Amino acid sequence: MSSLWQSVKAAIGPAPQRKQVATLAVEDSSGLANAPLPLGMRVGAPPSGAIVAINGLPADARLTSGKRVANEWRVPASEISAVSVIPPDGFVGQMVAMAELRDGNGAVLVVGSSRLSWKPAASVAPQPSTTVTAVPPARSLAASPPPQPDAVRNLDPKEISGLVKRGQDLLTSGDISAARLLLLRAAEGGDARAALLVARTYDPTVLKQLGASGPLADLAQARNWYQRAKEWGAPEAQRQLDALAPTR
């Protein structure tokens, strides 16, 4: 019987090993001005040669590991858990570090983001008091001027096209948060199509159609990005704005 079992085992061969899937875990962090903060990212089961590409940081912010290439930082996946962000001198506010885990061939495996917040140091002297001048009541939203687009970044058209394509695929698959992350990067280059798709990730009607309504929806942001898309040359943006109008 044992010889028969050995023959069967030899014929079948060794049991196939389960393929490990790479993961990217992120965590927000906060601290005082001028103090480095942990980037808050960990990679599980990275493939050989994998890197984490970090976007969204100011030009004068630095990482404690990796190198800057064009508009992004690239850090070996094996080092990412020990990386900290060194803020610009005196910086107070929030940064959003947008990350892509890429394999050795540059293919994106996982995306994520962490929020880094710096508060004024306790030792900072209080500012002298100033006289506050009364101002007229704020105008209603309907009477306010349309939002002006932020300053755009100089992104390569191929990079924008790739971001939009991946963002569309993620949006279609229902991964709204990841899609928004990539599309926001593309919209930084002033791309009308990207701005239109960013608006769709906030549009309550679109999200309901995708089965992803709830906290992801933001009517004000949807209107804001549709307006930008219109100003940047997307003709269908006006129709989307008109569709939002009854909800004001």
Protein Blocks (a to p, Z undefined) as FASTA:
>chain_A
ZZmmmmmmmmnopadddddddddddddddddehiacdehiacehiaehiacddehiafkb
ccfedjdehjbccddfklmmmpccdddehiacddddddddddfkopafbdcddddddddd
fklccddddddddddddddfklpccddddddddddfklmmmmmmmmmmmmmnopamlmmm
mmmmmmmnopaklmmmmmmmmmmklmmmnopgcjkpcfklmmmmmmmmmmnopaklmmmm
mmmmmmZZ
